[in-house]
Amino acid sequence: MECIFSIDVEDWFHILDVPSMPDISRWSSMASSVEKNFLRLLDLCDQNGVAATCFFLGWVAEKFPHLVKEAGRRGHEIASHGYAHRLVYKMTPRDFLDDAVRSRQILEDLTGGAIEGYRSSGFSVTAETPWFFDALVQAGYRYDSSLFPAKRAHGGIESARCAPYRLGRNAASLIEFPMTVTRVFGRRWCFFGGGYLRLAPGFVIRRMARRVLTEGRPVIFYIHPREIDPDHPRLPMSLTRSFKSYVNLQGTEAKIRAILREFHFQTFSRFIAERGIELGQENNQHAEA
Ligand SMILES: [Zn+2]
């Protein structure tokens, strides 16, 4: 079993649900750090012979089309992070569909190939958005990596399956890759991205990853370009949010290097090509694993 390294390609100001987050009408006038940090992440991957899956925000792809092309040229998979970085549970099904289609079309125009994968902003799929999977199929996607099967500020479905699976019901062709969690002290935790990846010691993260692999599940790591840049600008926010968003940025790059060195990786689309046939079918996506 192998790991998957995923990058959510967005800028330093794309932080959800804080009052200081600028409106999309102001994004173009903001100083940007995505270019420098994304290319650095690609370099780290290349140095270790790792092909990543890059979930591009449609807005970023439109503003920095050369980043999409460069990632594709270096052999990384291009996928979609939606267009405007809106929370799924704050959109109507119609708005969601428009946003998901718009980003796919921008990325397909740039790559000249089909965009198969989607990840929502903030893993914001909840029990209140049962229309999400059908809308994704309608928007032309083949797989999704938006379910967070543990407690979380934005969304999260604690009872969701942990291993990748095929969705039944109307979304017959969609494959779901829930974010990787593992049980510690009776609770599910994700050590493989976000605040926990930045906070937990590297050896703990790698030990947890080995445990997940021996259970026969892929480990999905996720990172944002801003997380390897301790000097990026900060948005004003509450102390708690600030801790979650900015803790230990200075130690993250070294941690990523060690992870990329130790494990074997493949992209989501390679995983589906090699193992898609073995995946279990789930008729109720909210069922316990
Ligand atoms: Zn995001």
py3Dmol code that shows the C-alpha trace and the ligand (Angstrom):
import py3Dmol

protein = """\
ATOM      1  CA  MET A   1       0.000   0.000   0.000  1.00  0.00           C
ATOM      2  CA  GLU A   2       1.271   3.460  -0.878  1.00  0.00           C
ATOM      3  CA  CYS A   3       0.818   7.069   0.208  1.00  0.00           C
ATOM      4  CA  ILE A   4      -0.664   9.979  -1.715  1.00  0.00           C
ATOM      5  CA  PHE A   5       0.829  13.464  -1.406  1.00  0.00           C
ATOM      6  CA  SER A   6      -1.682  16.197  -2.135  1.00  0.00           C
ATOM      7  CA  ILE A   7      -1.234  19.966  -2.359  1.00  0.00           C
ATOM      8  CA  ASP A   8      -4.175  22.379  -2.086  1.00  0.00           C
ATOM      9  CA  VAL A   9      -2.901  25.151  -4.330  1.00  0.00           C
ATOM     10  CA  GLU A  10      -4.185  28.405  -2.873  1.00  0.00           C
ATOM     11  CA  ASP A  11      -2.728  31.651  -1.499  1.00  0.00           C
ATOM     12  CA  TRP A  12      -1.900  32.770   2.048  1.00  0.00           C
ATOM     13  CA  PHE A  13      -5.182  34.704   2.375  1.00  0.00           C
ATOM     14  CA  HIS A  14      -7.444  31.745   1.486  1.00  0.00           C
ATOM     15  CA  ILE A  15      -8.226  30.915   5.083  1.00  0.00           C
ATOM     16  CA  LEU A  16     -11.835  29.996   5.777  1.00  0.00           C
ATOM     17  CA  ASP A  17     -14.332  31.578   8.075  1.00  0.00           C
ATOM     18  CA  VAL A  18     -12.296  34.388   9.594  1.00  0.00           C
ATOM     19  CA  PRO A  19     -13.777  37.904   9.389  1.00  0.00           C
ATOM     20  CA  SER A  20     -10.499  39.317   8.044  1.00  0.00           C
ATOM     21  CA  MET A  21     -10.479  36.999   5.006  1.00  0.00           C
ATOM     22  CA  PRO A  22     -10.681  39.396   2.013  1.00  0.00           C
ATOM     23  CA  ASP A  23     -13.600  39.226  -0.417  1.00  0.00           C
ATOM     24  CA  ILE A  24     -12.845  37.688  -3.831  1.00  0.00           C
ATOM     25  CA  SER A  25     -13.171  41.159  -5.398  1.00  0.00           C
ATOM     26  CA  ARG A  26      -9.941  42.129  -3.544  1.00  0.00           C
ATOM     27  CA  TRP A  27      -7.878  38.981  -4.201  1.00  0.00           C
ATOM     28  CA  SER A  28      -6.269  40.288  -7.385  1.00  0.00           C
ATOM     29  CA  SER A  29      -4.871  43.330  -5.598  1.00  0.00           C
ATOM     30  CA  MET A  30      -3.304  41.314  -2.730  1.00  0.00           C
ATOM     31  CA  ALA A  31       0.396  40.464  -2.623  1.00  0.00           C
ATOM     32  CA  SER A  32       0.755  36.773  -3.429  1.00  0.00           C
ATOM     33  CA  SER A  33       3.068  34.057  -2.093  1.00  0.00           C
ATOM     34  CA  VAL A  34       1.586  31.019  -3.816  1.00  0.00           C
ATOM     35  CA  GLU A  35       3.984  30.966  -6.747  1.00  0.00           C
ATOM     36  CA  LYS A  36       7.199  30.846  -4.717  1.00  0.00           C
ATOM     37  CA  ASN A  37       5.901  28.333  -2.169  1.00  0.00           C
ATOM     38  CA  PHE A  38       4.158  26.019  -4.622  1.00  0.00           C
ATOM     39  CA  LEU A  39       7.272  25.756  -6.797  1.00  0.00           C
ATOM     40  CA  ARG A  40       9.279  24.985  -3.654  1.00  0.00           C
ATOM     41  CA  LEU A  41       6.874  22.153  -2.792  1.00  0.00           C
ATOM     42  CA  LEU A  42       7.228  20.811  -6.330  1.00  0.00           C
ATOM     43  CA  ASP A  43      11.019  20.918  -5.919  1.00  0.00           C
ATOM     44  CA  LEU A  44      10.764  18.899  -2.684  1.00  0.00           C
ATOM     45  CA  CYS A  45       8.618  16.332  -4.499  1.00  0.00           C
ATOM     46  CA  ASP A  46      10.945  16.180  -7.493  1.00  0.00           C
ATOM     47  CA  GLN A  47      14.033  15.735  -5.290  1.00  0.00           C
ATOM     48  CA  ASN A  48      12.403  12.612  -3.885  1.00  0.00           C
ATOM     49  CA  GLY A  49      10.917  11.341  -7.140  1.00  0.00           C
ATOM     50  CA  VAL A  50       7.374  11.871  -5.835  1.00  0.00           C
ATOM     51  CA  ALA A  51       4.431  12.644  -8.140  1.00  0.00           C
ATOM     52  CA  ALA A  52       1.883  14.728  -6.206  1.00  0.00           C
ATOM     53  CA  THR A  53      -1.776  15.490  -6.829  1.00  0.00           C
ATOM     54  CA  CYS A  54      -2.245  19.274  -7.022  1.00  0.00           C
ATOM     55  CA  PHE A  55      -5.776  20.492  -6.210  1.00  0.00           C
ATOM     56  CA  PHE A  56      -5.787  23.935  -7.829  1.00  0.00           C
ATOM     57  CA  LEU A  57      -8.182  26.642  -6.839  1.00  0.00           C
ATOM     58  CA  GLY A  58      -9.716  27.756 -10.159  1.00  0.00           C
ATOM     59  CA  TRP A  59      -9.013  31.375  -9.236  1.00  0.00           C
ATOM     60  CA  VAL A  60      -5.310  30.600  -8.711  1.00  0.00           C
ATOM     61  CA  ALA A  61      -5.141  28.654 -11.994  1.00  0.00           C
ATOM     62  CA  GLU A  62      -6.638  31.618 -13.847  1.00  0.00           C
ATOM     63  CA  LYS A  63      -4.203  34.091 -12.277  1.00  0.00           C
ATOM     64  CA  PHE A  64      -1.102  31.848 -12.455  1.00  0.00           C
ATOM     65  CA  PRO A  65      -1.709  29.538 -15.441  1.00  0.00           C
ATOM     66  CA  HIS A  66       2.022  28.780 -15.688  1.00  0.00           C
ATOM     67  CA  LEU A  67       1.856  27.010 -12.289  1.00  0.00           C
ATOM     68  CA  VAL A  68      -0.678  24.517 -13.656  1.00  0.00           C
ATOM     69  CA  LYS A  69       1.429  23.949 -16.749  1.00  0.00           C
ATOM     70  CA  GLU A  70       4.652  23.614 -14.762  1.00  0.00           C
ATOM     71  CA  ALA A  71       3.144  21.031 -12.396  1.00  0.00           C
ATOM     72  CA  GLY A  72       1.817  19.072 -15.378  1.00  0.00           C
ATOM     73  CA  ARG A  73       5.151  19.297 -17.174  1.00  0.00           C
ATOM     74  CA  ARG A  74       6.900  17.837 -14.114  1.00  0.00           C
ATOM     75  CA  GLY A  75       4.514  14.860 -14.094  1.00  0.00           C
ATOM     76  CA  HIS A  76       2.218  15.824 -11.216  1.00  0.00           C
ATOM     77  CA  GLU A  77      -1.534  15.265 -11.376  1.00  0.00           C
ATOM     78  CA  ILE A  78      -3.758  18.337 -11.763  1.00  0.00           C
ATOM     79  CA  ALA A  79      -7.087  18.314  -9.902  1.00  0.00           C
ATOM     80  CA  SER A  80      -9.631  20.879  -8.725  1.00  0.00           C
ATOM     81  CA  HIS A  81     -10.129  22.703  -5.424  1.00  0.00           C
ATOM     82  CA  GLY A  82     -13.233  24.520  -6.736  1.00  0.00           C
ATOM     83  CA  TYR A  83     -13.129  28.081  -8.070  1.00  0.00           C
ATOM     84  CA  ALA A  84     -13.790  30.576  -5.275  1.00  0.00           C
ATOM     85  CA  HIS A  85     -12.903  28.673  -2.069  1.00  0.00           C
ATOM     86  CA  ARG A  86     -16.408  28.641  -0.625  1.00  0.00           C
ATOM     87  CA  LEU A  87     -17.613  26.212   2.040  1.00  0.00           C
ATOM     88  CA  VAL A  88     -19.858  23.502   0.568  1.00  0.00           C
ATOM     89  CA  TYR A  89     -22.424  23.793   3.361  1.00  0.00           C
ATOM     90  CA  LYS A  90     -22.772  27.529   2.696  1.00  0.00           C
ATOM     91  CA  MET A  91     -23.589  27.032  -1.002  1.00  0.00           C
ATOM     92  CA  THR A  92     -26.815  26.005  -2.698  1.00  0.00           C
ATOM     93  CA  PRO A  93     -26.504  22.864  -4.863  1.00  0.00           C
ATOM     94  CA  ARG A  94     -26.774  25.133  -7.929  1.00  0.00           C
ATOM     95  CA  ASP A  95     -23.975  27.480  -6.760  1.00  0.00           C
ATOM     96  CA  PHE A  96     -21.813  24.484  -5.927  1.00  0.00           C
ATOM     97  CA  LEU A  97     -22.339  22.934  -9.355  1.00  0.00           C
ATOM     98  CA  ASP A  98     -21.439  26.191 -11.120  1.00  0.00           C
ATOM     99  CA  ASP A  99     -18.273  26.620  -9.026  1.00  0.00           C
ATOM    100  CA  ALA A 100     -17.149  23.001  -9.533  1.00  0.00           C
ATOM    101  CA  VAL A 101     -17.776  23.106 -13.306  1.00  0.00           C
ATOM    102  CA  ARG A 102     -16.050  26.478 -13.690  1.00  0.00           C
ATOM    103  CA  SER A 103     -12.815  25.307 -12.047  1.00  0.00           C
ATOM    104  CA  ARG A 104     -12.802  22.041 -14.007  1.00  0.00           C
ATOM    105  CA  GLN A 105     -13.174  23.884 -17.304  1.00  0.00           C
ATOM    106  CA  ILE A 106     -10.384  26.365 -16.487  1.00  0.00           C
ATOM    107  CA  LEU A 107      -8.027  23.490 -15.601  1.00  0.00           C
ATOM    108  CA  GLU A 108      -8.991  21.407 -18.636  1.00  0.00           C
ATOM    109  CA  ASP A 109      -8.373  24.392 -20.932  1.00  0.00           C
ATOM    110  CA  LEU A 110      -4.894  24.742 -19.417  1.00  0.00           C
ATOM    111  CA  THR A 111      -3.918  21.076 -19.419  1.00  0.00           C
ATOM    112  CA  GLY A 112      -5.759  19.887 -22.513  1.00  0.00           C
ATOM    113  CA  GLY A 113      -6.759  16.743 -20.593  1.00  0.00           C
ATOM    114  CA  ALA A 114      -9.609  15.549 -18.370  1.00  0.00           C
ATOM    115  CA  ILE A 115      -9.632  16.725 -14.741  1.00  0.00           C
ATOM    116  CA  GLU A 116     -10.830  13.795 -12.639  1.00  0.00           C
ATOM    117  CA  GLY A 117     -10.383  14.827  -9.018  1.00  0.00           C
ATOM    118  CA  TYR A 118     -12.034  17.294  -6.667  1.00  0.00           C
ATOM    119  CA  ARG A 119     -11.409  18.474  -3.109  1.00  0.00           C
ATOM    120  CA  SER A 120     -13.729  20.931  -1.367  1.00  0.00           C
ATOM    121  CA  SER A 121     -12.472  23.904   0.607  1.00  0.00           C
ATOM    122  CA  GLY A 122     -12.024  23.031   4.280  1.00  0.00           C
ATOM    123  CA  PHE A 123     -13.310  19.431   3.751  1.00  0.00           C
ATOM    124  CA  SER A 124     -16.705  21.099   4.220  1.00  0.00           C
ATOM    125  CA  VAL A 125     -18.933  18.156   3.293  1.00  0.00           C
ATOM    126  CA  THR A 126     -21.361  17.392   6.109  1.00  0.00           C
ATOM    127  CA  ALA A 127     -24.465  15.323   6.814  1.00  0.00           C
ATOM    128  CA  GLU A 128     -26.383  18.467   5.756  1.00  0.00           C
ATOM    129  CA  THR A 129     -25.020  18.333   2.180  1.00  0.00           C
ATOM    130  CA  PRO A 130     -26.284  14.930   0.917  1.00  0.00           C
ATOM    131  CA  TRP A 131     -26.537  16.387  -2.627  1.00  0.00           C
ATOM    132  CA  PHE A 132     -22.772  16.897  -2.787  1.00  0.00           C
ATOM    133  CA  PHE A 133     -21.761  13.581  -4.417  1.00  0.00           C
ATOM    134  CA  ASP A 134     -24.422  13.635  -7.133  1.00  0.00           C
ATOM    135  CA  ALA A 135     -23.534  17.259  -7.936  1.00  0.00           C
ATOM    136  CA  LEU A 136     -19.858  16.294  -8.313  1.00  0.00           C
ATOM    137  CA  VAL A 137     -20.722  13.546 -10.791  1.00  0.00           C
ATOM    138  CA  GLN A 138     -22.888  16.028 -12.674  1.00  0.00           C
ATOM    139  CA  ALA A 139     -19.942  18.464 -12.681  1.00  0.00           C
ATOM    140  CA  GLY A 140     -17.874  15.811 -14.474  1.00  0.00           C
ATOM    141  CA  TYR A 141     -15.586  14.491 -11.724  1.00  0.00           C
ATOM    142  CA  ARG A 142     -14.533  10.889 -11.222  1.00  0.00           C
ATOM    143  CA  TYR A 143     -13.179  10.977  -7.691  1.00  0.00           C
ATOM    144  CA  ASP A 144     -13.399  13.127  -4.595  1.00  0.00           C
ATOM    145  CA  SER A 145     -11.215  13.740  -1.553  1.00  0.00           C
ATOM    146  CA  SER A 146     -13.437  15.982   0.579  1.00  0.00           C
ATOM    147  CA  LEU A 147     -14.787  13.746   3.325  1.00  0.00           C
ATOM    148  CA  PHE A 148     -13.185  14.195   6.739  1.00  0.00           C
ATOM    149  CA  PRO A 149     -14.171  11.184   8.868  1.00  0.00           C
ATOM    150  CA  ALA A 150     -13.490  12.850  12.239  1.00  0.00           C
ATOM    151  CA  LYS A 151     -14.487  15.879  14.290  1.00  0.00           C
ATOM    152  CA  ARG A 152     -13.586  19.140  12.597  1.00  0.00           C
ATOM    153  CA  ALA A 153     -14.430  22.851  12.668  1.00  0.00           C
ATOM    154  CA  HIS A 154     -15.599  22.958   9.013  1.00  0.00           C
ATOM    155  CA  GLY A 155     -17.669  19.877   8.337  1.00  0.00           C
ATOM    156  CA  GLY A 156     -16.410  16.420   9.121  1.00  0.00           C
ATOM    157  CA  ILE A 157     -18.584  13.294   9.371  1.00  0.00           C
ATOM    158  CA  GLU A 158     -17.380  11.297  12.357  1.00  0.00           C
ATOM    159  CA  SER A 159     -19.102   8.069  11.334  1.00  0.00           C
ATOM    160  CA  ALA A 160     -17.932   8.100   7.686  1.00  0.00           C
ATOM    161  CA  ARG A 161     -15.893   5.231   6.243  1.00  0.00           C
ATOM    162  CA  CYS A 162     -12.120   5.574   6.552  1.00  0.00           C
ATOM    163  CA  ALA A 163     -10.909   3.563   3.541  1.00  0.00           C
ATOM    164  CA  PRO A 164     -11.452   4.672  -0.092  1.00  0.00           C
ATOM    165  CA  TYR A 165     -14.657   3.320  -1.616  1.00  0.00           C
ATOM    166  CA  ARG A 166     -16.955   3.506  -4.613  1.00  0.00           C
ATOM    167  CA  LEU A 167     -20.194   5.371  -4.095  1.00  0.00           C
ATOM    168  CA  GLY A 168     -23.378   3.589  -4.986  1.00  0.00           C
ATOM    169  CA  ARG A 169     -26.752   5.301  -5.313  1.00  0.00           C
ATOM    170  CA  ASN A 170     -26.960   7.694  -8.252  1.00  0.00           C
ATOM    171  CA  ALA A 171     -23.293   8.628  -8.071  1.00  0.00           C
ATOM    172  CA  ALA A 172     -22.336   5.208  -9.418  1.00  0.00           C
ATOM    173  CA  SER A 173     -19.056   6.256 -10.948  1.00  0.00           C
ATOM    174  CA  LEU A 174     -17.599   8.357  -8.114  1.00  0.00           C
ATOM    175  CA  ILE A 175     -14.729   7.138  -5.932  1.00  0.00           C
ATOM    176  CA  GLU A 176     -14.359   8.741  -2.508  1.00  0.00           C
ATOM    177  CA  PHE A 177     -11.016   9.081  -0.723  1.00  0.00           C
ATOM    178  CA  PRO A 178     -11.804  10.122   2.849  1.00  0.00           C
ATOM    179  CA  MET A 179      -8.951  11.960   4.572  1.00  0.00           C
ATOM    180  CA  THR A 180      -6.749   9.537   6.451  1.00  0.00           C
ATOM    181  CA  VAL A 181      -7.480   9.173  10.156  1.00  0.00           C
ATOM    182  CA  THR A 182      -6.282   6.737  12.778  1.00  0.00           C
ATOM    183  CA  ARG A 183      -7.665   5.900  16.208  1.00  0.00           C
ATOM    184  CA  VAL A 184      -5.780   7.124  19.285  1.00  0.00           C
ATOM    185  CA  PHE A 185      -7.303   7.089  22.795  1.00  0.00           C
ATOM    186  CA  GLY A 186     -10.660   6.035  21.337  1.00  0.00           C
ATOM    187  CA  ARG A 187     -10.884   8.968  18.920  1.00  0.00           C
ATOM    188  CA  ARG A 188     -10.124   9.450  15.234  1.00  0.00           C
ATOM    189  CA  TRP A 189      -7.249  11.828  14.487  1.00  0.00           C
ATOM    190  CA  CYS A 190      -5.705  13.084  11.270  1.00  0.00           C
ATOM    191  CA  PHE A 191      -1.951  13.543  11.667  1.00  0.00           C
ATOM    192  CA  PHE A 192      -1.358  13.896   7.950  1.00  0.00           C
ATOM    193  CA  GLY A 193      -2.226  17.513   7.194  1.00  0.00           C
ATOM    194  CA  GLY A 194      -3.221  20.845   8.697  1.00  0.00           C
ATOM    195  CA  GLY A 195      -2.445  21.852  12.286  1.00  0.00           C
ATOM    196  CA  TYR A 196      -1.715  18.303  13.510  1.00  0.00           C
ATOM    197  CA  LEU A 197       0.914  17.725  10.843  1.00  0.00           C
ATOM    198  CA  ARG A 198       2.593  20.978  11.835  1.00  0.00           C
ATOM    199  CA  LEU A 199       2.251  20.356  15.582  1.00  0.00           C
ATOM    200  CA  ALA A 200       2.988  16.632  16.029  1.00  0.00           C
ATOM    201  CA  PRO A 201       6.625  15.465  16.064  1.00  0.00           C
ATOM    202  CA  GLY A 202       7.751  14.038  12.726  1.00  0.00           C
ATOM    203  CA  PHE A 203       8.468  10.579  14.144  1.00  0.00           C
ATOM    204  CA  VAL A 204       4.908  10.333  15.505  1.00  0.00           C
ATOM    205  CA  ILE A 205       3.416  11.283  12.132  1.00  0.00           C
ATOM    206  CA  ARG A 206       5.561   8.721  10.329  1.00  0.00           C
ATOM    207  CA  ARG A 207       4.772   6.008  12.896  1.00  0.00           C
ATOM    208  CA  MET A 208       1.027   6.702  12.502  1.00  0.00           C
ATOM    209  CA  ALA A 209       1.432   6.577   8.711  1.00  0.00           C
ATOM    210  CA  ARG A 210       3.133   3.167   8.921  1.00  0.00           C
ATOM    211  CA  ARG A 211       0.286   1.921  11.096  1.00  0.00           C
ATOM    212  CA  VAL A 212      -2.341   3.034   8.554  1.00  0.00           C
ATOM    213  CA  LEU A 213      -0.382   1.386   5.726  1.00  0.00           C
ATOM    214  CA  THR A 214      -0.218  -1.933   7.598  1.00  0.00           C
ATOM    215  CA  GLU A 215      -4.012  -1.725   8.000  1.00  0.00           C
ATOM    216  CA  GLY A 216      -4.173  -1.749   4.178  1.00  0.00           C
ATOM    217  CA  ARG A 217      -5.208   1.871   3.654  1.00  0.00           C
ATOM    218  CA  PRO A 218      -3.306   4.534   1.664  1.00  0.00           C
ATOM    219  CA  VAL A 219      -2.108   7.528   3.704  1.00  0.00           C
ATOM    220  CA  ILE A 220      -3.270  10.792   2.180  1.00  0.00           C
ATOM    221  CA  PHE A 221      -1.058  13.721   3.171  1.00  0.00           C
ATOM    222  CA  TYR A 222      -2.236  17.270   2.430  1.00  0.00           C
ATOM    223  CA  ILE A 223      -0.401  20.580   2.538  1.00  0.00           C
ATOM    224  CA  HIS A 224      -0.891  24.187   1.460  1.00  0.00           C
ATOM    225  CA  PRO A 225       1.969  26.163  -0.134  1.00  0.00           C
ATOM    226  CA  ARG A 226       1.795  28.780   2.684  1.00  0.00           C
ATOM    227  CA  GLU A 227       2.535  26.113   5.316  1.00  0.00           C
ATOM    228  CA  ILE A 228       6.205  25.825   4.396  1.00  0.00           C
ATOM    229  CA  ASP A 229       6.726  29.608   4.518  1.00  0.00           C
ATOM    230  CA  PRO A 230       7.169  31.000   8.052  1.00  0.00           C
ATOM    231  CA  ASP A 231       7.453  34.523   6.621  1.00  0.00           C
ATOM    232  CA  HIS A 232       4.188  34.730   4.714  1.00  0.00           C
ATOM    233  CA  PRO A 233       1.796  37.574   5.643  1.00  0.00           C
ATOM    234  CA  ARG A 234      -0.810  36.778   8.329  1.00  0.00           C
ATOM    235  CA  LEU A 235      -4.504  37.564   8.515  1.00  0.00           C
ATOM    236  CA  PRO A 236      -5.660  39.012  11.837  1.00  0.00           C
ATOM    237  CA  MET A 237      -7.788  36.427  13.695  1.00  0.00           C
ATOM    238  CA  SER A 238      -8.643  35.082  17.141  1.00  0.00           C
ATOM    239  CA  LEU A 239      -5.861  33.488  19.202  1.00  0.00           C
ATOM    240  CA  THR A 240      -7.295  29.984  18.750  1.00  0.00           C
ATOM    241  CA  ARG A 241      -7.632  30.300  14.980  1.00  0.00           C
ATOM    242  CA  SER A 242      -4.250  31.922  14.739  1.00  0.00           C
ATOM    243  CA  PHE A 243      -2.679  28.979  16.581  1.00  0.00           C
ATOM    244  CA  LYS A 244      -4.416  26.457  14.295  1.00  0.00           C
ATOM    245  CA  SER A 245      -3.466  28.356  11.143  1.00  0.00           C
ATOM    246  CA  TYR A 246       0.092  29.323  11.947  1.00  0.00           C
ATOM    247  CA  VAL A 247       1.554  26.910  14.527  1.00  0.00           C
ATOM    248  CA  ASN A 248       5.028  25.626  13.688  1.00  0.00           C
ATOM    249  CA  LEU A 249       5.334  26.838  10.094  1.00  0.00           C
ATOM    250  CA  GLN A 250       9.112  26.875  10.523  1.00  0.00           C
ATOM    251  CA  GLY A 251       9.306  23.117  11.179  1.00  0.00           C
ATOM    252  CA  THR A 252       7.000  21.958   8.403  1.00  0.00           C
ATOM    253  CA  GLU A 253       9.367  21.817   5.446  1.00  0.00           C
ATOM    254  CA  ALA A 254      11.815  19.507   7.247  1.00  0.00           C
ATOM    255  CA  LYS A 255       8.914  17.263   8.254  1.00  0.00           C
ATOM    256  CA  ILE A 256       7.678  17.100   4.663  1.00  0.00           C
ATOM    257  CA  ARG A 257      11.175  16.224   3.453  1.00  0.00           C
ATOM    258  CA  ALA A 258      11.401  13.298   5.882  1.00  0.00           C
ATOM    259  CA  ILE A 259       7.944  12.059   4.868  1.00  0.00           C
ATOM    260  CA  LEU A 260       8.721  12.274   1.147  1.00  0.00           C
ATOM    261  CA  ARG A 261      11.996  10.428   1.746  1.00  0.00           C
ATOM    262  CA  GLU A 262      10.559   7.558   3.790  1.00  0.00           C
ATOM    263  CA  PHE A 263       7.385   6.545   1.962  1.00  0.00           C
ATOM    264  CA  HIS A 264       6.349   5.494  -1.533  1.00  0.00           C
ATOM    265  CA  PHE A 265       3.834   7.731  -3.234  1.00  0.00           C
ATOM    266  CA  GLN A 266       1.480   7.739  -6.147  1.00  0.00           C
ATOM    267  CA  THR A 267      -1.211  10.136  -7.379  1.00  0.00           C
ATOM    268  CA  PHE A 268      -4.934   9.583  -6.859  1.00  0.00           C
ATOM    269  CA  SER A 269      -5.437   8.793 -10.529  1.00  0.00           C
ATOM    270  CA  ARG A 270      -2.624   6.177 -10.482  1.00  0.00           C
ATOM    271  CA  PHE A 271      -4.125   4.653  -7.349  1.00  0.00           C
ATOM    272  CA  ILE A 272      -7.500   4.327  -9.111  1.00  0.00           C
ATOM    273  CA  ALA A 273      -5.873   2.865 -12.228  1.00  0.00           C
ATOM    274  CA  GLU A 274      -4.045   0.229 -10.168  1.00  0.00           C
ATOM    275  CA  ARG A 275      -6.466  -0.505  -7.348  1.00  0.00           C
ATOM    276  CA  GLY A 276      -9.817   0.992  -8.324  1.00  0.00           C
ATOM    277  CA  ILE A 277     -11.211  -2.401  -9.154  1.00  0.00           C
ATOM    278  CA  GLU A 278     -10.534  -3.689  -5.612  1.00  0.00           C
ATOM    279  CA  LEU A 279     -12.450  -0.904  -3.857  1.00  0.00           C
ATOM    280  CA  GLY A 280     -15.586  -1.772  -1.929  1.00  0.00           C
ATOM    281  CA  GLN A 281     -18.925  -0.321  -2.928  1.00  0.00           C
ATOM    282  CA  GLU A 282     -20.820   1.782  -0.439  1.00  0.00           C
ATOM    283  CA  ASN A 283     -24.512   2.404  -0.791  1.00  0.00           C
ATOM    284  CA  ASN A 284     -24.749   4.691   2.184  1.00  0.00           C
ATOM    285  CA  GLN A 285     -21.743   6.977   2.250  1.00  0.00           C
ATOM    286  CA  HIS A 286     -22.307   7.897   5.878  1.00  0.00           C
ATOM    287  CA  ALA A 287     -22.100   4.301   7.125  1.00  0.00           C
ATOM    288  CA  GLU A 288     -19.511   3.195   9.664  1.00  0.00           C
ATOM    289  CA  ALA A 289     -16.354   1.617   8.228  1.00  0.00           C
TER     290      ALA A 289
END
"""
ligand_1 = """\
1
ZN
Zn -8.432 25.308 0.587
"""
view = py3Dmol.view(width=600, height=400)
view.addModel(protein, "pdb")
view.setStyle({"model": 0}, {"cartoon": {"style": "trace"}})
view.addModel(ligand_1, "xyz")
view.setStyle({"model": 1}, {"stick": {}})
view.zoomTo()
view.show()
